[in-house]
């Protein structure tokens, strides 16, 4: 038996979150901590904030960036949106059924401003506390949701996709969403189901090859079934962590979340930085398929 085959078998044996392999949706209990460090007075979050994140799977921090810092990120994001319209690069994702820019990926690699943002000392301190180790950027992107035409992002757990399609072994990653414009309750803000991060919804349906080419525009595989989503919402409700431009929302890799379309005149654009523990580096995708491209899922944790 080849070493590669042995390695593949070992990786498969470690899969405690199998998904897209059953005929019916299944619920698996979380096998990983939510907060990977013990709180101390020196922690970058208060005890109340840390406890809120552990219980609910997300945390809003208003006014995290001041006006001067925020202005740099806004200007860079607006410039990128203009140049992306004419770009043919794979990193630029279009809206379903149109050519409007939906997302631009790997911004921490292509733009110095966003690279420095990903290494912001205050952000890194929080990430290393919550994940209990040094971290690296698994994925970065800007999601543009312009006024009137910004489309929805359907309910999903990021980890389900990162696990199955990228080979992320465990729930030791989180997203940081940075508001570039004010997020209101009515312009398509992030919606989360608090507490849903403690259950893993194993989805149905075999992943098509090169699924990412369609899923980044409109996801149809790796989404929760209606019965389990209804149960979760009935038990815990839906929170919309809104905030002014410059605020951030941290949310666990496994929390159920999505957002509505934006039919208001107020645009909503956010920078997303996904931090993964260096002790949780990617292995072969659990779907058995080829890994998604590097601009979607960083495989080098250096």
Secondary structure, DSSP 4 states (H G I P E B T S, - for coil): --HHHHHHHHHHHT-SS--S-BSS-EEEE--S-SS-S---TTSSS-HHHHHHHHHHSEEEETT-S-HHHHHHHHHHHHHHHHHHHT---TTEEEPTTS-SEEEEE-HHHH-HHHHHHHT-HHHHHHHHHHHTS-EEEEEEEEEEE-TTTBPPEEEEEHHHHIIIII---SS-EEEEEEESS-B-SSS--EEE-TTGGGEEEE-BSPPPTTTHHHHTTS--SS---HHHHHHHHHHH--B---B-TT-EEEEETT-EEEE--B-SSS-EEEEEEEEEEGGG---S-TTSSPPPPTTTS-----
